[in-house]
Amino acid sequence: MNWKRKANAAVRELTGFQITRVAKTGSGVKPGAGPAAKGTGRAPAVAAADLVRPPADPETDRLLTAPIFILSPVRSGSTLLRAMLNAHPMLHAPHELHVRRLSVGLTTPLAARAMEALGHNQADLEHLLWDRVLHRELVRSGKAHIVDKTPANAFAHRRIATCWPDARFVFLLRHPASIATSWHEASPDRRTPREAALDALRYMKAVERARGDLTGLTVRYEDLTAGPEAETRRICDFLGLPWEPGMLAYGEQTVVQKGLGDWKDKIRSGKVQEGRALPRAEEIPEELLPMCRTWGYLDGDEGR
């Protein structure tokens, strides 16, 4: 039914998990283990929340060491920050990877029993897959550290932190009204300005929950564009890396595609561009006022 799909979508976006139908008694297949329904085009459901746990043997179960995640709302400058970090000789920051949407299906009772005998549940196997995909990407780059900046990761921050207990997090903020305006401008035929504000607010709330749950470094888009050297130095200090001046002119991007990051002319320019002027207080949608206050953007006349 439609209301069930909507409710499940809300749970999925809020927690990173989704509800799945329990298999019939005696089937031998665990909940959430089935394959995608034929003809639907949908991926198998990710593992249920009660299956998620840290790696049993971190040294064996994880190839990656201390991956870096940029947690940010949509249209907050994450592609710019990704490009700047990728210009560092020790950081590989590819386009949005969406690994949290990669799932594992135990499609037969024997497969489920075999993995259970090895000590793996569905979430364990998905974590192995996520780690392997990111590790392969890092090794192919020849660099030392990988950075993932997928905005939707904010909805699954707890699971990401459980998958990689040594993960490091950078929280990227931007004026909520500027985010909403940019989100509307990205697809004006898909969402009205108010719909864009409400949709972007979901991401903002997810990032704020992550900031409350996790330890990390907070960076503001406005500071990044106004003083890129100072902000990239802060980030390098947080990551324990030497600063690299090449981060200020990051160059041409190999992947500029809607859905995998920002594709606009500012990003294509290959260097940091000045951000848009902060909105006046009367221009801020009412729904965004609480987040503006939480993030410190209403301390002055019209901004921070």
C-alpha positions, 0 to 999 in steps of 0.5 A: 500500500502507498502509505506503507511505502511512504512510512518505510521511506521516512524510516529509511531516510531517518535511520539508514535502515528499512523495514522488510517482510519477515520470511515465512516460518521454515523458509530458512531465509532471514529477514531482508535477505531476499533478492530484488523483486523481478521487474521492480528495478529496486535493490534488495533491502539493506540489513535490519538495524538489529543486525548492525554491529562493529567488526568482530575482528577489525584487523581482518574484517577491514582493509581500510584504515580511518576513512574520512567522511564529509557529512553535509546537506545537499547543495552545501559545497561538498563537491567543492570541498571534495575537489580541494581535498582530492588535490592533496597528494595524500587524499583520494576524494572521488565523486559521490559513491553511495556505498550505503545503498549497496546491499547483500542478498542471501538468496537461498536457505543454504547461503544463509546457513553457510554465512551464519556458520561463518559468523556473518549476518547480512549487515556484516557482509554488507560492511565487508562489501562497502569496505572492499569497494572503498579500499579498491578505489583507494588502492587504484588511486595510489594515495593514502586516505579515502574521502567519501562526501555523499550527502545521504550518508548523514542519514546513516551516520551511525551505521557508518561509524559502526562499520568503521569505528576509526572513521573520521568525520568532517561536518560541512555547514552552509546557511540553511536558506542558501542551501534551500535556494540552491536546491530549488535552482538545481531542479526548479521543475521538480520542486517549488522553493518551499518544497526545496526548503523542506526537503533540504531541511531533512538533510540539515537535521540528519547532519545535526544529529550526526554532529551530536552523535559523532566527534569531528571537525565542523567547517562552514562553506562561507568560511571555505570560500572566503578564506580557503587557505585557512580552512584547508589548513584547519582540515589538514591539521585535523587529519594529521596531514601537511597542508598542500597549496595545490588544494586552492586551485584543484583543477579540472574534474573528471566526473561532473555529473548530476547525482554524483556531485555538483555539475555547475560552472563554479565547480568546472572552473577548477578554483574556489569561487566567491559564495553567494551573499547571505540572505537577509533575515526576512528572506529566510523561510520560516521553516528554516529559522530554527536551524539557522539559529542552531547553526549560528546564522542569526547572531547578527543582522542577516547572517552569522 
